[in-house]
Amino acid sequence: MLHVSPPLAKTGIAKGEVLLDVENVSLRFGGVKAISDVSFDIRKGEVRAIIGPNGAGKTSMLNCINGFYFPQEGHITYKGMKRTRVRPHEAASSGIARTFQNVALFKGMTTLDNIMTGRTLKMNVGLFWQLLRFGPAMREEIEHRRKVEDIVDFLEIQAIRKIPVGKLPYGLQKRVELGRALAMEPELLLLDEPMAGMNLEEKEDMCRFILDVNQTFGTTIALIEHDMGVVMDLSDRVVVLEYGRKIADGTPEVVKADQKVIDAYLGVAH
Amino acid sequence: MAQAATATLDTFPKLLRRNAEVRGSKTAFRHKDLGIWQSWTWAEVYGHVRAYAVGLQSLGLKRGDKIAIVGANRPKLYWSMMAAQMIGAVPVPVYSDAIADELAYVLDHAEVSFAAVQDQEQVDKLLSVTERVPRLKTMVYDWGRGLRDYDHTHLHPIEAVIAQGRSRLSEGSDVVKALDAEIDGGHGDDLSIILYTSGTTGRSKGVMLSAGRSIAAATDTVRFDNITDADEVLAYLPLAWVGDHYLNFAQGLVAGFCTACPESADTAQADLKEIGPTFYFAPPRVFENLLTRVMIRMEDASGLKKKMFHHYIAVAKQWGEKILNGQDVPLGARLSYGLGNLLVYAPLKNALGFSKIRTAYTAGEAIGPELFSFYRSLGMNLKQLYGQTEAFLYVTAQPDGQIRADTVGPASPNVDIRIEEGTGEVLYKSPGQFIGYYKDAEKTAETMTADGYVRTGDAGFFEAGTGHLKIIDRAKDVSKLRSGDLFAPKYIENRLKFYPNIKEVVAFGQGEDYVSVFINIDLTAVGNWAERNNVVYGSYQELAGHPDVYGIIAGHVDEVNRALAAEPMMAAAQIKRFLILHKELDADDGELTRTQKVRRGFVGERYAPLVKALYDGSAEADISTEVTFEDGRKGVISARVKVKDAAQFPAAEPAGKAA
């Protein structure tokens, strides 16, 4: 008989050193406290899930990490550098990529072009050569196109390469968005509800891609997700937020058994 | 080529070597990878396959072993077959979309010890059935994504196997000699491949084909259609199907033409356009889908374009086929057709990827006469053939100039056909004829007559005068109504299926008072109609049950009844009652075979309450059925299905009284 074992299931043991450390972060909009005094860390190479009921502050948390919001208190340490006010493009060039809850693609552009925009930060040739579309600019574009094609191949979207993304079904748009984030070759990938609004088959595909990204490229992933099955299968560790507070943190098994979590989230139909 | 050398070309590895020698620098394979067409010459392929064969040998594959091939049409999987054959092992291609249970049965029955698979999906599928396939020891794969963390003791990338073989070949001349000896040691009587039939009737059977006979058959048809090494095909048909193995693999090696592999199954249509094959095969439903798509897109075109399209399609309808058949056509019509070609036909064929086609075949099901002549009128040489796995494809084929929509043509070269007295069953003897079913002497004996003819299981007759064969239906399916009138279900089903709105039909009537049918609507065509008419629907089920959809389908049924009434033999078999099924018939649920043929008996049992409702006069019936998803999980679909009556027409009076 053939003895080949598929890779072990997630063991829940966190992997490398701390990549991103969130310390006592609080975020207010006027008098509304979106996040209060939340601390957790994300380690290199892990899949970290952030879960919680609606309005728990999950997306706000991601927005703090990649610089859309500046927390009033606390700080975020990324790759050993403590930062308080980091802007989105700085976060991007330091290796943080993200996808959005509502797809944020250029609807009129093709799949290829959309993914190519993810390469913008990696383009070095000056405007002069780019206008000439010759010499170094050509060489660079070919190199970038090769990277983009690798991603197209990886995400199995060859058939929609030249279709404007606005014409694509939602599930595929989500995949293109992931492709664009991957084009940045990020170290930390933030996924905001990558599976929202998908049918079962699309969800399964997406799960496979996320795991493959994590395993093949060693990309660290932080994701927000509502589907409990997905969270439990995918993630190494889970942090649970409720009303802007952290109520639990640990492996999926630990979190699943936590009474506070059950009360706040799992026990409530939604 | 010297005559003597040709005589010894009795195995595929020898043909591969010949191709590398006589047309080494010609392109043998293409594959679109990372958006770019990669190509390999015959000399390169021969080199790769040699190295691959040695690599497989050092993994333990030996003469007589069986190696499963699971995946889509990719060069490395074709080379896996060639490499296995080079060292005398037997490839067993398997339908890659088969569910685990079917896969396990075939792999175990074929006693495979090796498997060459496409990717992680197939590796996982095979791993999930290892307990039922105890002989399977080693797997090689083409595409490594997601497989990095798997235990690689018995799992190897094909790339590495080839590299290993190459280094062994470069090390010692005894390895080279041993491999050459293996190629020379191959014999025409050797088992070349086992193709599992799709199982229209029960479990799949392993059809054993010998190398010599396969090549003899392919040589005949290559000559019949003047196929040369200048031709090119796009390989998109399932590897496990005789059509792909014959038309692409066998004919490709015999004629030395280039086989292009699409980037993925989803891009096949776009790749077809880029490659522009010269030889093409597709089952009727592919041509039908293409035409439906063209018509739908024309609906959305501008007024001028629409007018131009319809005008020149009418011109083509009137003159196109005549021009293609070389008949006398007035000069004015020729000019008009020429202009139409410039404005409509050529761009249309280009959009479909049919610009360079010299010969195209369709087979497997009856093709609608309208559909058939549509493509022919555009100047595309579309022909019909009739064949089966046991014959290694061709039994009959239409020669150029004798093309008809309602026949499958005269016997192919060197094929001998006989119609059995009484049953009307078609029997044949052909050059490519199979050796027998693998490990099933009983079935083999049932299929062969005492004097060596093979039973097709199809009923048919030779048309007087032309010698063309006409197939009516499966021999066992032709039956009688209670009144004793003839009931040929396929004949009725096909009539209905010629309507674009209807995808699948199952007719009942054996031993009953009248004929009734299940209908599956075509989601593309009916969905488009719904969109244009602001009909809102949430699911297939809802659309299928829509009263207006019932109205449309009733119209089609009436037209068919009117046509049946005009044929004295069939008038009694008019459709009296029909219903539209709430779900699409699906191969995963066992309702269709893997080649998309309806398994009528199974459908009848599965939907017994609906069949009952067709005959007890009720206006609706409840049904709940279990469905299988692609990953093997099961769910239940239930519905209340309406049954409608169809208009009946008086039978035509015997000839002579027609108005």
Chai-1 contact restraints between the chains, C-beta under 6 A:
chainA,res_idxA,chainB,res_idxB,connection_type,confidence,min_distance_angstrom,max_distance_angstrom,comment,restraint_id
A,M1,B,T130,contact,1.0,0.0,6.0,A-B,restraint_1
A,M1,B,P134,contact,1.0,0.0,6.0,A-B,restraint_2
A,L2,B,T130,contact,1.0,0.0,6.0,A-B,restraint_3
A,L2,B,L136,contact,1.0,0.0,6.0,A-B,restraint_4
A,L2,B,H154,contact,1.0,0.0,6.0,A-B,restraint_5
A,V4,B,D151,contact,1.0,0.0,6.0,A-B,restraint_6
A,V4,B,H154,contact,1.0,0.0,6.0,A-B,restraint_7
A,V4,B,L155,contact,1.0,0.0,6.0,A-B,restraint_8
A,S5,B,D151,contact,1.0,0.0,6.0,A-B,restraint_9
A,P7,B,D149,contact,1.0,0.0,6.0,A-B,restraint_10
A,E149,B,L34,contact,1.0,0.0,6.0,A-B,restraint_11
A,E149,B,G35,contact,1.0,0.0,6.0,A-B,restraint_12
A,D153,B,L34,contact,1.0,0.0,6.0,A-B,restraint_13
A,Q158,B,E263,contact,1.0,0.0,6.0,A-B,restraint_14
A,Q158,B,S264,contact,1.0,0.0,6.0,A-B,restraint_15
A,Q158,B,T267,contact,1.0,0.0,6.0,A-B,restraint_16
A,A159,B,D266,contact,1.0,0.0,6.0,A-B,restraint_17
A,A159,B,T267,contact,1.0,0.0,6.0,A-B,restraint_18
A,D212,B,G146,contact,1.0,0.0,6.0,A-B,restraint_19
